[in-house]
């Protein structure tokens, strides 16, 4: 199976922009969850638990 390359639209659909960090003067729960997921992904990639082919993306 050939490696698929994502179009910009695919990447936008997979990785939505960050939610607003502060909502009504408090941390936005959606932003907290987004940041935690991003951090977990970064740590996993750093430890090479997940490699770029599995993620099917060229994001570094």
N, C-alpha and C positions, 0 to 999 in steps of 0.2 A: 504494500500500500504506500503510495508516494506521500511525502510530507506535505501537508496542506499549508498554504500561506494565507493568513487572515487579511482581509481587506480592512481599511480603516473603519468601515461601518461595523464589521464583525468585532473589531477590538472595542469600539465604543459600546456595543451591545454587551460584550463580556465584562468590560471594566468601566462601569459607569463613573462619571465624575464624582469627586468627594461630596458628600452631603455638607450642608452648612454646619460648621463646628459648634456654633453657639445658637441656641434656639430659645427665645424668650428669657435670655439671661442665664440659661443653664446649658451644660454640655448636651448636645443633641445625641440621643441614644443611637441613632442611625450612623452618625459620624464615628462614635466610639466603636461600634461594631465593624465599620468599614476600616478604621485604622488598625484594629486588632487583627482583622483578616489579612490586611496588607503586610503587617509586621510578621505574622505567622508564615505567610508565603515567603517573605524575604529570608527569614531564619531558615526555613526548610530548604530553600534554594542555596543558601550559604553553606549549609551542612551537606548539600548534595543529596538530600533525601528525595527531592523532586528534581528532575532535570528538564531542560527546556523542551525536549521532544515530547515528554509526557504532557506538558502544559500546552503544547502545540502553539507556541508563540515565540516571537523573537525578542520580546521585552527582556531587558537586562535586569 
